[in-house]
């Protein structure tokens, strides 16, 4: 006799879970985040960093800074859809958004810690699997 409740079959639940996890896995594999610490040569406070991003990948350059120091970033790329953001330690929202702020940033760091320069392609270019070769001039004083 039916009670009006949907029929629950553990086999269907397991099959659905496996199918969903397989569908999600390729998406996360396509958009890796590569992290690289930026070190300055002894006695210097600036450096040129070169790199490339392709498709949905993001490259994160990490720079240790102290509160009150000024971080200066100048960005050049072979692809106009290639941009960068600057994010403060422990914060998810960018303190500088290159998609609206342009290709250079200079600002006093509000707190001490690791700041992130995230380099990425705009979604339209990423979906076309384009590549952006870039150069970043980073200075900390």
C-alpha positions as CSV (number, residue, x, y, z in Angstrom):
1,X,0.0,0.0,0.0
2,X,1.4,3.4,-1.0
3,X,1.5,6.2,1.5
4,X,2.0,9.1,-0.9
5,X,5.7,9.5,0.1
6,X,8.2,9.2,-2.7
7,X,10.0,5.9,-3.1
8,X,13.5,6.0,-1.7
9,X,16.0,3.7,-3.2
10,X,19.6,3.8,-1.8
11,X,21.0,2.6,-5.1
12,X,19.6,5.7,-6.9
13,X,21.0,8.0,-4.2
14,X,24.4,6.4,-4.5
15,X,24.3,6.7,-8.3
16,X,23.3,10.3,-8.1
17,X,26.1,11.2,-5.7
18,X,28.7,9.5,-7.8
19,X,27.4,11.2,-11.0
20,X,27.3,14.6,-9.3
21,X,30.9,14.3,-8.0
22,X,32.2,13.3,-11.4
23,X,30.5,16.3,-13.0
24,X,32.0,18.7,-10.5
25,X,35.6,17.2,-10.6
26,X,36.4,18.3,-14.1
27,X,35.3,21.9,-13.4
28,X,37.7,22.2,-10.5
29,X,40.5,20.6,-12.5
30,X,40.1,23.3,-15.2
31,X,40.5,26.3,-13.0
32,X,43.6,25.6,-10.9
33,X,45.1,28.3,-8.7
34,X,48.9,28.4,-8.7
35,X,50.6,30.3,-5.9
36,X,54.1,31.8,-5.9
37,X,55.8,33.8,-3.3
38,X,57.6,37.0,-4.5
39,X,61.0,37.4,-2.9
40,X,63.2,40.5,-3.3
41,X,66.9,40.2,-3.8
42,X,69.0,41.3,-0.8
43,X,69.1,45.1,-0.6
44,X,66.3,45.6,-3.2
45,X,62.7,46.6,-2.8
46,X,61.4,45.9,-6.3
47,X,61.2,43.0,-8.7
48,X,59.9,42.1,-12.2
49,X,57.7,39.0,-12.2
50,X,56.7,37.3,-15.5
51,X,54.1,34.6,-16.0
52,X,51.1,33.4,-18.0
53,X,47.6,32.3,-17.3
54,X,45.4,30.2,-19.6
55,X,41.7,29.6,-19.5
56,X,40.2,29.6,-16.0
57,X,43.5,29.4,-14.3
58,X,44.6,32.0,-11.7
59,X,48.1,32.8,-10.7
60,X,48.6,34.3,-7.2
61,X,51.7,36.1,-6.3
62,X,52.1,36.5,-2.5
63,X,54.1,39.4,-1.0
64,X,54.8,39.9,2.7
65,X,54.3,43.5,3.8
66,X,54.2,45.4,7.0
67,X,51.5,47.9,8.0
68,X,52.4,51.3,6.6
69,X,54.5,50.1,3.7
70,X,53.6,51.1,0.2
71,X,53.0,48.4,-2.4
72,X,53.3,49.5,-6.0
73,X,52.2,47.2,-8.9
74,X,52.4,47.9,-12.6
75,X,50.9,45.3,-14.9
76,X,51.3,44.6,-18.6
77,X,49.8,41.8,-20.6
78,X,49.6,40.4,-24.2
79,X,45.9,40.0,-23.7
80,X,43.5,42.9,-22.9
81,X,41.3,40.5,-21.0
82,X,44.1,39.7,-18.5
83,X,43.8,41.6,-15.2
84,X,45.0,41.5,-11.6
85,X,43.5,42.1,-8.1
86,X,45.3,43.0,-4.9
87,X,43.9,41.4,-1.7
88,X,44.8,42.1,1.9
89,X,45.6,39.4,4.4
90,X,42.5,37.6,5.8
91,X,40.1,39.4,3.5
92,X,38.2,37.9,0.6
93,X,37.2,41.1,-1.2
94,X,40.0,42.8,-3.3
95,X,41.3,46.1,-2.1
96,X,42.1,46.8,-5.8
97,X,40.2,45.5,-8.7
98,X,42.1,45.7,-12.0
99,X,39.0,45.2,-14.1
100,X,37.8,48.6,-13.1
101,X,41.0,50.2,-11.6
102,X,43.4,49.8,-14.6
103,X,46.9,48.3,-14.9
104,X,48.6,50.0,-11.9
105,X,48.1,50.1,-8.2
106,X,49.9,52.0,-5.4
107,X,48.7,52.0,-1.8
108,X,49.7,52.0,1.8
109,X,49.2,48.6,3.4
110,X,46.7,48.8,6.3
111,X,47.9,45.6,8.1
112,X,51.0,43.4,8.3
113,X,50.8,40.0,6.5
114,X,50.8,38.3,3.1
115,X,49.1,40.4,0.3
116,X,48.0,38.6,-2.8
117,X,48.3,39.8,-6.4
118,X,45.8,37.5,-8.3
119,X,46.2,37.4,-12.1
120,X,43.3,36.0,-14.2
121,X,41.5,36.3,-17.5
122,X,38.0,37.7,-17.8
123,X,35.4,34.9,-18.0
124,X,34.7,35.5,-21.8
125,X,38.4,35.0,-22.6
126,X,38.8,32.2,-20.1
127,X,35.9,30.2,-21.7
128,X,37.7,30.5,-25.1
129,X,40.8,29.1,-23.3
130,X,42.9,32.2,-24.2
131,X,46.3,32.8,-22.8
132,X,47.6,36.0,-21.2
133,X,51.4,36.4,-20.9
134,X,52.1,39.1,-18.4
135,X,54.8,41.2,-16.6
136,X,54.3,42.7,-13.2
137,X,56.7,45.3,-11.7
138,X,56.3,45.0,-7.9
139,X,57.8,47.5,-5.4
140,X,57.5,47.6,-1.7
141,X,58.9,50.6,0.3
